[in-house]
Amino acid sequence: MASFNQPRATLVLEDGRTFYGQTFAGQGETLGEVVFNTAMTGYQEVLTDPSYKGQIVSMTYPLIGNYGINDEDMESAAIQVEGFIVREYMPYPSNWRSQRSLKEFLDEGQVLGIEGLDTRALTKHIRTAGAMKGIIATGDRDPEELLQRVQGYPGLVGRDMVEKVTTPSPFLWDGERRPLPWKSGITAADVWPDRSHPYKVVALDYGIKYNILRHLAGRDCHTIVLPAQAEPADILALEPDGLFLSNGPGDPAAVTYAINTVRLLLPELPIFGICLGHQLLGLAMGGTTFKLKFGHRGGNQPVKDLLTGKVEITSQNHGFCVDINSLKGKDVELTHINLNDQTLEGMRHRKLPIYSVQYHPEASPGPHDATYLFDNFLTLMQRKSW
């Protein structure tokens, strides 16, 4: 809980709006795009989701930290957010799975955590003015000086954030991460260790969440995860049954090498994309993307399946979106829309075994309404067509 003995913390947004609180983890300052997440639980998964790279996350649920941190719920190898904002921090976690406190976790990752801010007012301001650049600083700092630093920060638009989170080297996932020896001219026979698994998947890592890999492994998939910069020829040399395009951070239009790779692979393999992978697929198929005012982040976004008429409650984390109108006249069928703002949430190619969704069917955190999409991927790999 907030204490007046904690060092003071200041949050300054690029429009000059200033909030004051206290530090509960870390010291110094950090810059990023300030966004909010409406999930009631799952703060550890939020902190370790690579899609948040470059962002300072504020949780709308008022009490955070009450069940601590454990090693099993990581979505990547480290904390990815630039800073963490909560209304009230709970320093005494109580849960049988807890191994350390949220403060200890943030301190280990050298990530600032602040509490005592009016997160409701901050959320309402972002909803009105839009997600914007901001800075968190500890100690007594001049807000005008901090504002100048914020205004000099480049933000996320036009920046390739994928290069900051993609794996530096390939690895195999069959239930856990295993290093994969890599060399020029490697072939399928060199890398697939167990032919008894019926599905061989190559995943391009734009910031992949571990729970995606867990879902694939749970469906008898051996998955090789490649860096985002992998060349089409190297991917095809592995002779995969399907290609997975992962989630990730930042502006999809800035990741031009990934767009080009996906475009070249469209006619070659069954493809399933999630989040940033969905956006890159939209760009590869001739569409355009745009930045949402304040994005979709949380575990309660309603999405309508246009093919069945069913409504799914989904987990989401994105600030950019594929423009529905940009896909008119293309060989693309719209499959899902967001019921809050009518933006595009899913699509599939009319002729090729390719589909994608903007939201996160693997959840973690969030509801499990959309896990069937992983089963659909298996079906595409089996028959390689609609």
C-alpha positions in Angstrom: 0.0 0.0 0.0 1.1 3.6 -0.6 3.4 5.1 2.0 4.6 8.6 2.4 8.0 7.3 3.2 8.5 6.1 -0.4 10.3 8.3 -2.8 8.1 10.6 -4.8 7.3 9.7 -8.4 6.1 12.0 -11.2 4.4 11.0 -14.5 4.4 13.6 -17.2 2.5 13.1 -20.5 3.4 14.8 -23.8 0.4 17.2 -23.5 1.7 18.4 -20.2 -0.7 16.5 -18.0 1.1 15.6 -14.8 0.4 13.0 -12.1 2.1 12.4 -8.8 2.6 9.2 -6.8 5.2 7.1 -5.0 7.8 4.6 -6.1 7.5 1.0 -5.0 10.2 -0.5 -7.2 13.3 0.9 -8.9 14.7 4.4 -9.2 15.6 6.9 -12.0 13.4 7.6 -15.0 11.9 5.8 -18.0 10.2 6.9 -21.3 7.6 5.2 -23.3 4.1 5.3 -24.7 1.6 5.4 -21.8 -1.3 2.9 -22.2 -3.8 1.2 -19.9 -4.8 -2.5 -19.5 -8.2 -3.4 -18.1 -7.4 -7.0 -17.0 -8.2 -7.8 -13.3 -5.5 -10.4 -13.1 -2.5 -11.5 -15.1 -0.1 -8.6 -14.3 2.9 -11.0 -14.6 1.8 -12.0 -18.1 1.3 -8.3 -19.0 4.8 -7.4 -17.7 6.5 -10.1 -19.7 4.5 -9.8 -23.0 7.0 -8.5 -25.7 4.1 -6.7 -27.4 4.5 -4.1 -24.6 8.0 -3.2 -25.6 8.3 0.6 -25.6 5.3 1.1 -23.4 4.5 2.2 -19.9 1.5 0.2 -18.7 -1.1 1.4 -16.2 -3.4 -1.2 -14.7 -7.0 -0.1 -14.3 -7.7 -2.7 -11.6 -6.9 -0.9 -8.3 -5.0 -3.5 -6.3 -2.0 -5.2 -7.9 0.6 -7.6 -6.5 -1.6 -9.6 -4.2 -0.7 -13.0 -5.6 3.0 -12.4 -6.3 5.1 -13.7 -9.1 6.0 -17.3 -10.1 8.3 -18.9 -12.7 5.6 -20.7 -14.6 3.5 -17.7 -15.8 6.3 -15.9 -17.8 5.4 -15.0 -21.3 9.0 -14.3 -22.3 12.4 -14.5 -20.6 12.2 -11.0 -19.0 10.1 -8.0 -18.2 9.3 -6.1 -21.4 7.4 -3.0 -20.3 9.3 0.3 -19.8 7.5 1.1 -16.6 4.5 0.0 -14.5 1.8 2.1 -12.9 -0.7 0.9 -10.3 -3.2 2.5 -8.0 -2.2 0.5 -5.0 0.6 -2.0 -4.7 0.2 -5.0 -2.3 3.6 -5.8 -0.8 2.5 -9.0 1.0 1.5 -11.5 -1.7 -0.6 -14.6 -0.6 -0.8 -17.5 -3.0 0.6 -21.0 -2.9 2.3 -20.5 -6.3 4.0 -17.2 -5.4 7.8 -17.3 -5.3 8.6 -13.6 -4.9 6.9 -10.3 -4.7 6.1 -7.9 -7.6 8.5 -5.4 -6.2 11.3 -8.0 -6.1 10.5 -9.0 -9.7 10.6 -5.4 -11.0 13.8 -4.6 -9.0 15.5 -7.7 -10.6 14.5 -6.4 -14.0 15.5 -2.8 -13.2 12.0 -1.6 -14.2 10.3 1.3 -12.4 7.0 0.6 -10.6 5.0 3.5 -9.1 1.8 3.6 -7.1 -0.6 6.1 -5.6 -1.5 7.8 -8.9 -5.2 8.3 -9.8 -5.2 5.6 -12.4 -8.9 6.2 -13.1 -8.2 9.8 -14.0 -5.2 8.7 -16.1 -7.3 6.1 -18.0 -10.1 8.6 -18.7 -7.5 11.1 -20.0 -6.0 8.6 -22.3 -9.4 7.5 -23.6 -10.2 11.2 -24.4 -6.8 12.4 -25.6 -5.4 9.1 -26.9 -2.3 7.1 -25.9 0.7 9.4 -25.8 4.3 9.5 -24.9 5.2 9.9 -21.3 8.0 9.8 -18.7 8.2 8.5 -15.1 10.8 9.9 -12.9 11.6 9.4 -9.2 12.5 12.0 -6.7 11.8 15.7 -6.8 11.9 16.6 -10.5 10.9 19.7 -12.4 7.8 18.8 -14.5 8.8 21.3 -17.2 12.2 19.6 -17.6 10.5 16.3 -17.8 8.1 17.5 -20.4 10.9 18.6 -22.6 12.4 15.1 -22.4 9.1 13.6 -23.3 8.7 15.8 -26.3 12.1 14.8 -27.6 11.2 11.1 -27.4 10.5 9.5 -30.8 7.5 7.4 -29.8 6.5 4.2 -31.6 5.1 5.4 -34.9 7.5 4.5 -37.8 9.9 2.6 -35.5 10.8 -1.0 -35.8 10.4 -2.4 -32.3 10.5 -6.0 -33.4 14.3 -5.9 -33.6 14.4 -5.3 -29.9 12.5 -8.4 -28.9 13.0 -11.1 -31.6 15.2 -14.1 -30.7 18.9 -13.6 -31.7 19.1 -17.3 -32.7 16.7 -20.1 -33.7 15.4 -22.5 -31.1 13.1 -25.5 -30.9 10.0 -25.7 -28.7 8.5 -29.0 -27.9 7.2 -28.2 -24.5 10.3 -26.2 -23.5 12.8 -24.0 -25.2 15.8 -25.9 -26.6 18.8 -24.3 -28.4 19.0 -25.2 -32.1 22.4 -25.4 -33.8 22.2 -23.3 -36.9 24.3 -23.1 -40.0 24.1 -22.0 -43.6 22.4 -24.5 -45.8 20.6 -26.3 -42.9 17.9 -28.7 -44.1 14.8 -30.3 -42.6 16.6 -33.5 -41.8 19.0 -31.5 -39.6 16.5 -29.9 -37.3 13.4 -32.0 -36.7 14.4 -34.4 -33.9 11.3 -36.4 -33.6 9.4 -37.4 -36.7 6.6 -38.9 -34.6 5.0 -35.5 -34.1 2.6 -35.0 -36.9 3.0 -31.3 -37.3 6.1 -29.3 -38.0 5.7 -25.5 -37.6 8.0 -22.6 -38.2 7.2 -19.6 -36.1 8.6 -16.2 -37.0 9.4 -14.4 -33.8 8.2 -10.8 -33.7 7.9 -11.0 -29.9 6.2 -14.4 -29.4 4.5 -15.2 -26.2 5.4 -18.5 -24.6 1.7 -19.5 -24.2 1.4 -19.6 -28.0 4.2 -22.1 -28.1 2.5 -24.0 -25.3 -0.7 -24.3 -27.3 1.1 -25.5 -30.3 3.1 -28.1 -28.3 -0.1 -29.2 -26.7 -1.4 -30.0 -30.2 1.5 -32.3 -31.2 3.4 -29.5 -33.0 7.2 -29.4 -33.0 7.9 -25.7 -33.5 11.1 -24.1 -34.7 11.2 -20.4 -33.8 13.2 -18.2 -36.1 14.4 -14.6 -35.9 12.1 -12.0 -37.5 14.7 -11.4 -40.2 14.7 -15.0 -41.4 14.9 -15.3 -45.2 12.1 -17.1 -47.2 14.6 -19.6 -48.6 15.7 -20.6 -45.1 12.1 -21.1 -44.0 11.2 -23.2 -46.9 14.3 -25.3 -46.6 13.0 -26.6 -43.3 10.0 -28.1 -45.1 7.4 -27.0 -42.4 3.8 -28.0 -42.6 2.8 -24.5 -41.6 4.0 -21.0 -40.8 3.1 -19.1 -37.7 3.4 -15.3 -37.5 3.6 -14.1 -33.9 2.5 -11.1 -31.9 4.9 -8.3 -31.3 5.3 -4.6 -30.5 5.2 -1.3 -32.4 4.2 -0.1 -35.8 3.7 -2.9 -38.3 4.4 -0.7 -41.3 7.9 -0.1 -40.0 8.8 -3.8 -40.2 9.3 -3.8 -43.9 11.6 -6.9 -44.1 8.9 -9.0 -42.4 6.2 -7.7 -44.7 8.3 -8.7 -47.8 9.1 -12.1 -46.4 5.4 -12.8 -45.7 4.4 -11.6 -49.1 6.8 -14.1 -50.8 5.6 -17.0 -48.6 1.8 -16.4 -49.2 1.5 -19.0 -51.9 3.9 -21.5 -50.3 2.5 -22.5 -46.9 -0.6 -22.6 -44.6 -0.2 -19.5 -42.5 -1.7 -18.4 -39.1 -1.1 -14.9 -37.7 -1.8 -13.4 -34.4 -1.7 -9.7 -33.4 1.3 -8.1 -35.1 1.4 -11.2 -37.3 -2.1 -10.4 -38.4 -1.2 -6.8 -39.2 1.9 -7.9 -41.2 -0.3 -10.4 -43.1 -2.7 -7.6 -43.9 0.1 -5.4 -45.2 1.5 -8.3 -47.3 -1.9 -8.8 -48.9 -2.1 -5.2 -50.0 -3.8 -3.6 -47.1 -2.8 -0.7 -44.9 -2.6 -0.2 -41.1 -3.4 2.8 -38.8 -2.9 3.7 -35.2 -5.9 3.3 -32.9 -6.7 6.2 -30.5 -5.9 4.3 -27.3 -5.8 0.7 -28.5 -7.3 -2.5 -27.1 -5.6 -3.9 -24.1 -7.3 -6.3 -21.6 -9.2 -9.5 -21.3 -12.8 -8.4 -22.0 -13.0 -7.3 -25.7 -16.1 -8.6 -27.5 -15.5 -9.9 -31.0 -18.1 -11.2 -33.4 -17.3 -14.2 -35.7 -18.9 -13.2 -39.0 -18.8 -16.8 -40.2 -20.9 -18.3 -37.3 -22.5 -15.2 -35.8 -21.1 -16.1 -32.4 -19.6 -13.6 -30.0 -16.3 -14.3 -28.3 -14.8 -12.4 -25.3 -11.2 -12.0 -26.1 -7.8 -11.0 -24.7 -6.2 -8.2 -26.7 -3.1 -6.0 -26.7 -2.5 -3.8 -29.7 -2.3 -0.2 -30.7 -2.4 -0.5 -34.5 -5.1 -2.1 -36.7 -5.5 -3.2 -40.3 -7.8 -0.8 -42.2 -11.0 -2.8 -43.2 -11.5 -0.5 -46.3 -8.0 -1.1 -47.5 -8.8 -4.8 -48.1 -11.7 -4.1 -50.5 -11.1 -5.7 -53.9 -8.5 -8.1 -52.5 -8.8 -11.9 -52.1 -9.5 -11.4 -48.5 -12.7 -12.3 -46.5 -13.4 -10.5 -43.2 -14.1 -13.1 -40.5 -14.2 -11.1 -37.2 -15.0 -7.6 -36.0 -14.7 -5.8 -32.7 -18.1 -5.0 -31.4 -17.0 -1.9 -29.5 -15.6 0.1 -32.4 -16.2 -2.1 -35.5 -12.5 -2.5 -36.3 -11.1 -5.5 -38.0 -10.3 -8.5 -35.7 -9.9 -11.4 -38.2 -9.6 -12.3 -41.9 -8.7 -15.2 -44.2 -7.6 -15.5 -47.8 -10.4 -16.6 -50.2 -8.2 -19.0 -52.1 -5.1 -19.9 -50.0 -4.9 -21.6 -46.5 -4.2 -18.4 -44.7 -6.0 -16.7 -41.8 -5.2 -14.4 -38.9 -6.8 -12.6 -35.9 -5.9 -9.4 -34.2 -6.6 -10.7 -30.7 -4.9 -13.4 -28.6 -6.6 -16.8 -28.7 -3.8 -18.1 -26.4 -5.1 -15.6 -23.7 -2.7 -15.6 -20.8 -4.2 -13.7 -19.3 -7.8 -13.8 -20.4 -10.7 -15.9 -21.5 -10.4 -19.1 -23.6 -13.2 -18.5 -26.0 -10.9 -18.5 -29.1 -8.6 -21.4 -28.5 -10.3 -23.3 -31.4 -8.2 -21.1 -33.7 -5.2 -23.3 -33.0 -7.2 -26.4 -34.0 -8.1 -24.6 -37.2 -4.4 -24.3 -37.9 -4.0 -28.0 -37.6 -6.8 -28.6 -40.1 -5.1 -26.2 -42.6 -1.8 -28.0 -42.2 -3.6 -31.4 -42.8 -5.3 -30.4 -46.0 -3.3 -27.3 -47.1 -6.5 -25.6 -48.4 -9.9 -24.3 -47.4 
